Amino acid sequence: MIKQYLLAPGPTPVPDEVVRAMAQTMIHHRTPQFSEVFAEAREGLKALFGTKNDVLVLASSGTGAMEAAVSNLFSPGEKVLVINGGKFGERWQQIGQAFGLQVTQLKVEWGKAVKPEVVEKHLKVYPDIQGVLIQASETSTTTLHPVQEIAELTRGGPLLVVDGVTAVGVLPVPMDEWGIDVLVTGSQKALMLPPGLGFIALNERAWARTEKAKLPRFYFDLRLERKNQLKKTTAFTPAVSLVFGLHASLEMMQKEGLERVYARHERLARATRAAAAALGLKLLAPENPSPAATGIVLPEGMDGEKLLDYLRERMGITFAEGQDQLKGKIIRIAHVGYIGAFDVLVAISALEMALKKLGHPVAFGRGVGAAQEILMEGLD
Ligand SMILES: Cc1ncc(COP(=O)(O)O)c(C=O)c1O
């Protein structure tokens, strides 16, 4: 037997409380029992999004919520600015293009955050831009973009549409306070659920735009969804079991307290970064690292795929690999969702052993010790 540790930035581990909630006997969704659970869960999501607006629950992965944002807000040929600093920035561009928008891309070097002054310049050069599409946390490069500063630039101008898939529930993204127009996330990250739910909130400005937008939409018609969800139901059959799980996971997060949830993510991330430094390894995003996952650059010449295979097959540890040009060159260790201090120690200790196995000189315990120093802070 090899015990399994899921330490990739989604899907993330699902706590027992959530598993048990999802294992309940199936019920019909047009019933007072479902409505009650659904309404309570939707209320809980507002705190997570930092909004007084409705947070809609969709039966889709996070990409469905991203697509819903595009198809509900814009009209064919409209111009949007996509901040493309990784695979998920690229996804905004692909969705925009698939729906016939004129997509202007602002490409950002992988591992770097977009500079607000560059966005400002673009918005001046293209005053007809209707929307700015960005990631709060670009999971593929483990980088945070400065969403709060970008929101200052879009206030009263183009709609700011934020993919918060590995940010909501990981760090504060207070939608109303910052002036984010649309915020989306998915279930299989900080919400500690299996994949299958997408979430989206729009402010009043964005709701007004949904009335004018001319792109085709049916399953993801957010106006229809809102009408139903305000009545504690959904337009189509909801993912009933996942909604039960959502109710349980939000209860867990409320019990821990959101401030503590954010502090935990930040502490685990700092511990992982300190461990990498102690092992003489560079971070992929040293300047603006995301607290959802840490990208670590592997020693020159090391075969990253072999390392990850060894970790998974012999040690039961699943980290994430690098994508595209980073394939084989980096690993991503996640601390998003149901992850605690001792998962980080498992991760670092396994990394030390796997690096050594693949021929890299490692003084055992150096990374672990550096992480322990920081993790102690959470044990006062
Ligand atoms: C930042 C970000 N955006 C979007 C997605 C896509 O979400 P999904 O795979 O749930 O469709 C992911 C998934 O990892 C992500 O990390």
The ligand as an SDF file (V2000), in Angstrom:
LIG
                    3D

 16 16  0  0  0  0  0  0  0  0999 V2000
   -6.8090   30.1420  -12.5830 C   0  0  0  0  0  0  0  0  0  0  0  0
   -7.6520   29.0770  -13.2110 C   0  0  0  0  0  0  0  0  0  0  0  0
   -8.6180   29.4470  -14.0580 N   0  0  0  0  0  0  0  0  0  0  0  0
   -9.4110   28.5570  -14.6520 C   0  0  0  0  0  0  0  0  0  0  0  0
   -9.2730   27.2210  -14.4090 C   0  0  0  0  0  0  0  0  0  0  0  0
  -10.1410   26.2700  -15.1230 C   0  0  0  0  0  0  0  0  0  0  0  0
  -11.0180   25.6980  -14.2710 O   0  0  0  0  0  0  0  0  0  0  0  0
  -11.6550   24.2730  -14.6060 P   0  0  0  0  0  0  0  0  0  0  0  0
  -10.5230   23.3380  -14.8590 O   0  0  0  0  0  0  0  0  0  0  0  0
  -12.4150   24.0140  -13.3520 O   0  0  0  0  0  0  0  0  0  0  0  0
  -12.5340   24.4550  -15.7840 O   0  0  0  0  0  0  0  0  0  0  0  0
   -8.2820   26.7640  -13.5360 C   0  0  0  0  0  0  0  0  0  0  0  0
   -8.0940   25.3340  -13.2770 C   0  0  0  0  0  0  0  0  0  0  0  0
   -7.1080   24.9110  -12.7340 O   0  0  0  0  0  0  0  0  0  0  0  0
   -7.4620   27.7220  -12.9090 C   0  0  0  0  0  0  0  0  0  0  0  0
   -6.5060   27.3540  -12.0490 O   0  0  0  0  0  0  0  0  0  0  0  0
  1  2  1  0
  2  3  1  0
  2 15  2  0
  3  4  2  0
  4  5  1  0
  5  6  1  0
  5 12  2  0
  6  7  1  0
  7  8  1  0
  8  9  2  0
  8 10  1  0
  8 11  1  0
 12 13  1  0
 12 15  1  0
 13 14  2  0
 15 16  1  0
M  END
$$$$
